[in-house]
Amino acid sequence: MQTFDVLFRPIFVLFFLDLKRRRIVHVAVTRAPSDDWCAQQARNARLEIRPELLVVDRDAKLGARFAYLFEAVGTKVVRSVVRTPNVNSFAERFVGALRRELLDHILVLSEGYLLRLVAEYARFYNEAWPHQGLRQEYPLP
């Protein structure tokens, strides 16, 4: 996801979403995303379980090194089809909610500030946001 700071410089947000529990498991922010940076964030994610399937978009930032980390442990990496937001509907819903409820109402000052805001929003999303697909349960028990 891309947003902009006060001086209209792009800042990128990477997040990992557990589809089974609709839980954000990791967020990271950078001004210069690359395959190496995304691969490092995959290492930093601390996933409790090995996912069977990883759905990613066709961005070059999520390239060979990023995919290799997951494929090395037996996770199948699937690239979404171009211009089909319904394929990643849960991720798109999180991005839309993040924009509508947080980013549209604040001025982003720096990467660190955005990281704190997104991490706090992810905590709110995980602990206080009821999900209809989970019978109005919260993602975290």
Secondary structure as the mmCIF struct_conf table of DSSP 4:
data_model
#
loop_
_struct_conf.conf_type_id
_struct_conf.id
_struct_conf.beg_label_comp_id
_struct_conf.beg_label_asym_id
_struct_conf.beg_label_seq_id
_struct_conf.end_label_comp_id
_struct_conf.end_label_asym_id
_struct_conf.end_label_seq_id
STRN STRN1 GLN A 2 PHE A 4
TURN_TY1_P TURN_TY1_P1 VAL A 6 LEU A 7
STRN STRN2 PRO A 10 ASP A 18
TURN_TY1_P TURN_TY1_P2 LEU A 19 ARG A 22
STRN STRN3 ARG A 23 THR A 30
BEND BEND1 ARG A 31 ALA A 32
HELX_RH_AL_P HELX_RH_AL_P1 ASP A 35 ASN A 44
TURN_TY1_P TURN_TY1_P3 ALA A 45 ALA A 45
BEND BEND2 GLU A 48 ILE A 49
BEND BEND3 GLU A 52 GLU A 52
STRN STRN4 LEU A 53 VAL A 56
BEND BEND4 ARG A 58 ARG A 58
HELX_RH_3T_P HELX_RH_3T_P1 ALA A 60 LEU A 62
HELX_RH_AL_P HELX_RH_AL_P2 ALA A 64 GLU A 71
TURN_TY1_P TURN_TY1_P4 ALA A 72 GLY A 74
HELX_LH_PP_P HELX_LH_PP_P1 THR A 75 THR A 75
STRN STRN5 LYS A 76 ARG A 79
HELX_LH_PP_P HELX_LH_PP_P2 SER A 80 VAL A 81
TURN_TY1_P TURN_TY1_P5 VAL A 82 ARG A 83
HELX_RH_3T_P HELX_RH_3T_P2 PRO A 85 ASN A 88
HELX_RH_AL_P HELX_RH_AL_P3 SER A 89 GLU A 101
TURN_TY1_P TURN_TY1_P6 LEU A 102 LEU A 102
HELX_RH_3T_P HELX_RH_3T_P3 LEU A 103 HIS A 105
BEND BEND5 ILE A 106 ILE A 106
HELX_RH_AL_P HELX_RH_AL_P4 GLU A 111 GLU A 127
TURN_TY1_P TURN_TY1_P7 ALA A 128 ALA A 128
STRN STRN6 HIS A 131 HIS A 131
HELX_RH_3T_P HELX_RH_3T_P4 GLN A 132 LEU A 134
TURN_TY1_P TURN_TY1_P8 ARG A 135 GLN A 136
STRN STRN7 GLU A 137 GLU A 137
BEND BEND6 PRO A 139 PRO A 139
#
